C-alpha cells in the first residue's frame, strides 16, 4: 500500500510539499498563551478533524483545542524565483 509522504514528513520537491499542504486544509490547533497556536494534526475533511478532536479532548481535557481551516500553513517552504538566463 502506498505511503502518504506528507504524513511522514518526507518529500524532496518543495513544490510537491506546497501542493500536499493544500490537500490538508483542516487542522486541529492547540491554543496557547500570547495568541500563539500549535498545529496538532492536519486533515482533508472537516468531519475527520472533528472526529479526531473528540478523541483528543478525551485524552487531553485540560488543553484548549479548536478545528481551523488553515489557508496558510505555518511551515511554508519558500520556492526560489526562476533566475534570468544571460
C-alpha positions as CSV (number, residue, x, y, z in Angstrom):
1,X,0.0,0.0,0.0
2,X,1.5,3.4,-0.9
3,X,2.5,5.6,1.9
4,X,1.5,9.2,2.3
5,X,4.6,11.4,2.1
6,X,3.0,14.4,3.7
7,X,2.0,12.5,6.9
8,X,5.5,11.0,7.1
9,X,7.2,14.4,6.6
10,X,9.3,13.2,3.6
11,X,9.3,14.8,0.2
12,X,12.2,16.0,-1.8
13,X,10.4,18.6,-4.1
14,X,9.3,21.9,-2.4
15,X,6.5,22.4,-4.9
16,X,5.2,18.9,-4.0
17,X,5.2,19.8,-0.4
18,X,3.2,23.0,-1.0
19,X,0.7,21.0,-3.1
20,X,0.4,18.4,-0.4
21,X,-0.2,21.0,2.3
22,X,-3.1,22.3,0.2
23,X,-4.7,18.8,0.3
24,X,-4.9,19.0,4.1
25,X,-6.6,22.4,4.8
26,X,-8.4,21.4,8.0
27,X,-6.3,21.4,11.2
28,X,-6.6,21.0,14.9
29,X,-4.9,23.8,16.7
30,X,-3.9,23.9,20.4
31,X,-4.4,27.4,21.7
32,X,-1.5,28.7,23.9
33,X,-0.9,31.9,25.8
34,X,0.1,35.2,24.0
35,X,-2.1,34.4,20.9
36,X,0.1,31.5,19.8
37,X,-1.1,28.2,18.4
38,X,0.4,24.8,17.7
39,X,-1.0,22.6,14.9
40,X,-1.7,19.2,16.4
41,X,-2.8,17.5,13.2
42,X,-4.0,18.2,9.6
43,X,-6.9,16.5,7.8
44,X,-8.5,16.5,4.4
45,X,-12.1,16.9,5.6
46,X,-13.8,18.7,8.4
47,X,-15.5,15.6,9.6
48,X,-12.1,13.8,10.0
49,X,-10.9,16.8,12.0
50,X,-14.0,16.8,14.2
51,X,-13.7,13.1,14.9
52,X,-10.0,13.4,16.0
53,X,-10.9,16.5,18.1
54,X,-13.4,14.4,20.1
55,X,-10.7,11.8,20.8
56,X,-8.1,14.5,21.7
57,X,-10.5,16.2,24.1
58,X,-10.9,12.9,25.9
59,X,-7.2,12.3,26.1
60,X,-6.3,15.9,27.0
61,X,-9.2,17.5,28.8
62,X,-7.2,20.5,30.1
63,X,-6.0,21.6,26.6
64,X,-7.9,24.2,24.5
65,X,-8.2,22.6,21.1
66,X,-10.1,24.0,18.1
67,X,-10.7,23.0,14.5
68,X,-9.5,25.6,12.0
69,X,-9.4,26.0,8.2
70,X,-5.8,26.8,7.7
71,X,-5.3,28.5,4.3
72,X,-1.7,29.5,5.1
73,X,0.2,26.7,6.8
74,X,2.9,27.6,9.4
75,X,5.7,25.7,7.7
76,X,5.7,27.3,4.3
77,X,8.6,26.2,2.1
78,X,9.9,29.2,0.2
79,X,10.1,28.5,-3.5
80,X,13.0,30.3,-5.3
81,X,12.1,32.6,-8.1
82,X,13.4,31.5,-11.5
83,X,16.6,33.2,-12.5
84,X,17.1,35.1,-15.8
85,X,19.2,33.4,-18.4
86,X,22.1,35.6,-19.6
